[in-house]
Amino acid sequence: MRIGIGLPAAIPGVDASSIRWWAAESEERGFRSLGVIDRLIYDNLDPLVALAAAAASTQRIELLTTVLNIGYRQNALAVAKQIASIDQLSAGRLGVGLGMGGWPEDYAASGVSMQGRGHAFEAMLSTMRDVWKGSVTGASGSMPPLPEGRPHILLGGLVPAAFRRAATLSDGWVAPSFGLEMLREGAASVRRQWSLVGRTGSPRVVVERYFCLDRVSCR
């Protein structure tokens, strides 16, 4: 088991400039990863911007999105380039957990329908992989490829189709923070799908849990 810690990027009222200090201190204290969650209509920093700041303040610790919601981020090329930029800034320390996003108000504000999200998600991921492989070209040449296996991709979701995607299209699953039983059932489902599609080894499972350090922190 590897224990990481979340960046304070989605805590209303927190000084955004503390991200850099928090990241550096977390690395110094021995945490294995820095995670960040995603919402659109909310008092939080954009997760990719927060991780870029963390990348510039650290040397070794893994950077994770748990998860980045791409359902309403419709330009797959732009998102892929942002992700590739953080991967390069961090020298390959980026792990990208991707999800569709389940908040209807975020979709409504973006003018994007929630219908057909699964198909759109898979299409976006395919395009993003083309970018990372250097397969997308233009008048000035191709978008430069990342080294093979970068970025490290995980997928979220709680339905059978999501477990299949995690097993076939990524390196593992990002579990929600909804209780131990859901974690156990979801991890078992992803592992079954992993075996069914003939993959070797085991899927990576990442789970987040919220906690308070003291009563003041919980207010």
C-alpha positions in Angstrom: 0.0 0.0 0.0 1.2 3.5 -0.9 -0.2 6.4 1.1 -0.6 9.8 -0.6 -2.2 13.1 0.5 -4.5 15.5 -1.2 -3.7 19.0 -2.2 -5.8 21.7 -0.6 -7.1 22.8 -4.0 -10.8 22.2 -3.4 -11.1 23.7 0.1 -13.0 27.0 0.0 -11.1 29.8 1.6 -7.7 28.3 1.4 -4.9 30.6 0.2 -4.1 29.2 -3.3 -0.4 30.1 -2.9 -0.1 27.5 -0.2 -0.3 24.7 -2.8 3.4 25.1 -3.4 4.4 24.8 0.2 2.0 22.0 0.8 3.4 20.0 -2.1 7.0 20.4 -1.0 6.2 19.6 2.6 4.3 16.5 1.7 7.2 15.2 -0.4 9.6 16.0 2.5 7.3 14.1 4.9 7.4 10.9 2.8 4.0 10.8 1.2 4.0 8.8 -2.1 1.6 11.0 -4.1 -0.3 14.3 -4.3 -3.9 14.0 -5.3 -6.4 16.6 -6.5 -10.2 16.3 -7.2 -12.2 18.1 -9.8 -15.4 20.2 -9.9 -16.5 22.9 -12.3 -19.1 25.0 -10.6 -17.3 25.1 -7.2 -14.8 27.1 -5.2 -11.7 25.2 -6.2 -8.6 25.5 -8.3 -8.5 23.8 -11.7 -6.9 20.4 -11.0 -4.4 20.6 -13.8 -3.3 24.1 -12.8 -2.9 22.9 -9.2 -0.8 20.0 -10.3 1.4 22.2 -12.5 2.2 24.3 -9.4 2.9 21.1 -7.4 5.1 19.8 -10.2 7.3 22.9 -10.0 7.6 22.6 -6.2 8.6 18.9 -6.0 11.1 16.4 -7.4 10.0 12.9 -6.6 6.4 12.6 -5.5 3.7 11.3 -7.9 1.0 13.7 -9.0 -2.5 12.3 -9.4 -5.9 13.5 -10.5 -8.6 11.6 -8.7 -10.3 12.3 -11.0 -10.2 14.8 -13.8 -13.7 15.1 -15.3 -13.4 15.2 -19.1 -17.1 14.8 -20.0 -17.6 18.5 -20.4 -14.0 19.3 -21.4 -14.9 18.8 -25.1 -11.6 19.6 -26.8 -9.7 16.4 -26.4 -6.6 17.9 -28.1 -6.4 20.8 -25.7 -6.9 18.6 -22.6 -4.3 16.1 -23.9 -1.8 18.9 -24.4 -2.4 20.3 -20.9 -1.8 16.8 -19.5 1.3 16.2 -21.6 2.7 19.6 -20.4 2.3 18.6 -16.8 3.9 15.2 -17.5 6.9 16.9 -19.0 7.1 19.5 -16.2 7.1 16.7 -13.7 9.5 14.4 -15.7 6.9 11.6 -15.9 5.5 11.7 -12.4 1.9 12.3 -13.5 -0.9 9.8 -13.0 -4.1 10.8 -14.6 -7.4 9.5 -13.2 -10.1 10.3 -15.7 -13.9 10.3 -15.2 -17.0 11.6 -16.9 -18.2 13.8 -14.0 -21.5 13.1 -12.4 -22.8 16.6 -11.4 -25.6 17.7 -13.8 -25.1 21.4 -13.0 -21.5 21.2 -14.4 -22.8 19.8 -17.6 -25.7 22.3 -17.8 -23.4 25.2 -17.3 -21.1 23.9 -20.1 -24.0 23.4 -22.6 -23.1 19.7 -22.9 -25.6 16.9 -22.8 -25.2 14.0 -20.3 -26.6 11.6 -22.9 -24.1 9.4 -24.6 -21.3 10.2 -22.2 -19.8 6.7 -22.4 -19.2 6.9 -26.1 -17.9 10.5 -26.0 -15.6 9.6 -23.1 -14.0 6.7 -25.1 -13.7 8.8 -28.2 -11.9 11.6 -26.2 -9.5 9.1 -24.6 -8.7 7.6 -28.0 -7.9 11.1 -29.4 -5.8 12.0 -26.3 -3.7 8.8 -26.7 -3.1 9.8 -30.4 -1.7 13.1 -29.1 0.6 11.4 -26.6 1.8 9.0 -29.2 2.7 11.9 -31.5 0.1 10.9 -34.2 -1.5 14.3 -34.4 0.2 16.5 -37.0 -0.3 20.0 -38.4 1.3 22.5 -40.7 4.2 22.9 -38.2 4.7 19.2 -37.6 3.4 16.8 -35.0 2.6 17.3 -31.4 5.7 15.7 -29.8 5.1 12.2 -28.4 5.6 11.3 -24.7 7.7 8.3 -23.7 5.8 5.0 -23.9 3.6 4.4 -20.9 3.2 8.1 -20.1 1.0 9.5 -18.7 -0.1 6.7 -16.4 -3.9 6.4 -16.9 -6.6 5.3 -14.5 -10.3 5.4 -14.9 -13.2 6.1 -12.5 -16.8 5.0 -12.5 -19.2 2.7 -10.7 -21.2 0.8 -13.3 -20.2 -2.4 -15.2 -19.3 -0.4 -18.3 -16.9 1.7 -16.3 -15.2 -1.4 -14.8 -14.8 -2.8 -18.3 -13.2 0.5 -19.5 -10.8 0.6 -16.6 -9.7 -3.0 -17.4 -9.4 -2.5 -21.1 -8.4 1.1 -21.6 -6.2 2.0 -18.6 -3.9 0.8 -15.9 -6.5 0.6 -13.1 -9.4 2.1 -11.3 -10.0 5.2 -9.1 -12.5 4.3 -6.5 -15.0 6.9 -5.0 -15.0 7.9 -1.4 -18.3 6.2 -0.7 -17.4 3.4 1.8 -15.5 0.2 2.3 -18.1 -2.1 0.8 -18.3 -0.2 -2.5 -14.5 -0.2 -2.6 -14.3 -4.0 -2.2 -17.0 -4.7 -4.8 -15.6 -2.2 -7.3 -12.1 -3.5 -7.0 -13.3 -7.1 -7.3 -15.3 -6.1 -10.5 -12.3 -4.4 -12.1 -10.0 -7.4 -11.3 -12.6 -9.8 -12.9 -12.8 -7.7 -16.0 -9.0 -7.5 -16.1 -8.8 -11.3 -16.1 -11.5 -11.7 -18.6 -9.8 -9.5 -21.2 -6.6 -11.5 -20.7 -4.4 -8.8 -19.1 -1.4 -9.9 -17.0 -0.6 -8.6 -13.5 -3.1 -6.7 -11.5 -4.9 -3.4 -12.0 -3.9 -0.5 -9.8 -6.6 0.6 -7.4 -6.6 4.2 -6.0 -9.0 5.3 -3.3 -9.4 8.6 -1.5 -10.7 9.1 2.0 -11.4 12.4 3.8 -10.2 13.0 7.3 -9.7 15.9 9.8 -6.6 16.5 11.8 -8.5 18.3 14.6 -11.8 19.9 15.4 -10.7 23.3 14.0 -9.8 21.6 10.7 -13.3 20.1 10.5 -15.3 23.3 10.8 
